[in-house]
């Protein structure tokens, strides 16, 4: 059963990444605007996960089992 949850999580992340990439490439913004926004999002993400373990981050994303 644990393997099924692991596979579902990986599938979800893969789908989310594909969706984000498509949205980014199909947006009406310029490349410069997209890069600036992407860097801002990366900075936000760094601040959210700073000082946390991978397990803690995954529990926040997928919930506790």
Helices and strands as residue ranges (DSSP letters): H 2-26, H 31-49, H 54-62
